[in-house]
Amino acid sequence: MNLLPHRYSTFATLFLSVGLLGSSLCVAQSGESFALSRETIVSGLTRSVGVCAPRDDLAHLFIAEQYVSGAGRVRIVDLVSKTLLPTPFLVIPGVSIASEQGLLGLCFHPHYAANGHFFVNYVKDAQTIVDRYTVSPTNPLVADPLSRKLIMSIPRTASNHNSGWMEFGPDGYLYLGVGDGAQSTAPLTMPESPLGRILRIDINSEKAYVSPPSNPWVGVSGIDSGWATGLRNPWRCAFDRISGELWVADIGKNAWEEISVIPAGIGGIDLGWPCWEGTVQNYVSTTCPDPASQLFPIHTYEHSLGNCAIIGGRVYRGPESVALRGTYFFADLCSKRIWTLQRIPGEAPLVIDRSAQLQGTGQVSSFGEDAQGNIYFCTLGGTLIRIKVQELGCPADFDSNGAVDAGDLSTLLAYWNHTGVSRFDLDGSGTINSGDLSLLLAYWGECS
């Protein structure tokens, strides 16, 4: 499925400590206060490309299957029994069958528990289609197939670069990723097209949708719904549930994959494509914007060692580890590598290859979260895997000297009031503040 530097850090030496966590192998990088392992939850899915859960549902995950016998399907995983329910939650007949078509996106309304609404994004008859469905009033484990409401349709100019990502933002609006239609200059030659953008729409009205008046291009024909531009094929994007930042993984053309972070609530951002691929100029034109007006990626990696297509992940905000909070997980489809990325102000992001800890043999196709913030990923081969975390030592031992002491306090104070820092944000608030200081003092002394 063509869904679409790595600069290996010398900071992360690969001396491994190994222990058993249940039946899975638990592996920690030297100097880290947590260990990662993988747990297979279910197998037997078909072309699984999406993982999500309603906000308040602690017992289930919902999986999007791209296509099965000409239909897109949504399946339910029972997290208590770790079983795949035999009856599909929803079947969408007649979806297009190709490597980048079919059912590509799934998300739930923030008030799903009250209104039962959820949304699907799929390709059919040369159209990207976004529909709303409602859960059955008599059975919470199946959708009402007659409840379909068309929200949006976008004509496709090519069979690929369809993205399909959807997610509700902190503002309650629905965000959607739309690929560029596989045209190397499409966003420039069709400036009033929704292609190559992230859209932002309000679906809480009697109409199918309306464009929020605060959208940056309101009044421009065809793109009232636009929120960000300069995208090639965003697979996938993710909101940080604490900071509200939008992480965008955009698949490159010939050489570079990229990750960008859009600040919370900021619209009108240009992420550079087609003028730039990552930080390398791709297309020269008088219509290319001033580079100073663009948001460049925080991380890129090359198509070396078998890399080909980034699989955007999630920011960890789960309950199992303080030290891991704020860390972003992502993968590559072809090389099957999985990495983490941590931001440190004034320095390049710390990117660590986690493949030895997390990867089996499958092609990662998508990441997702359960209602608690635990991270999962699915593979094209039909396996759903949970990333398990075991806390080790002291999360506040920043210098890894075996104790939380004055050196660690000095480090924390040096980043006081900084935002977007994952390594030192002990309470997961998104800002280095008194909550982090209190936790550091609670860990004070030697690590056991």
Secondary structure, DSSP 8 states (H G I E B T S, - for coil): ---------TTS---EEEEEETTEEEEEETT-SEEEEEEEEE---SSEEEEE--TT-SSEEEEEEEEETTEEEEEEEETTTTEE-SS-SEEEET---STT-SEEEEEE-TTHHHH-EEEEEEEETTEEEEEEEEE-SS-TTSEEEEEEEEEEEEE-SSSS-----EEE-TTS-EEEEE--TT-TTHHHH-TTSSTTEEEEEB-SSSSS-B--TTSTTTTSTT-TTEEEE--S-EEEEEE-TTT--EEEEE--SSSEEEEEEE-TT---EE--TTTEETTEE----TTS--GGGS---SEEEES-TT---EE---B---SS-STTTT-EEEEETTT--EEEEE--TTS--EEEE-HHHH--SS-EEEEEE-TT--EEEEETTS-EEEEEEEE-S-TT-TT-SSEE-HHHHHHHHHTTT-BS-STT-TT-SSB-SHHHHHHHHHT-EE--
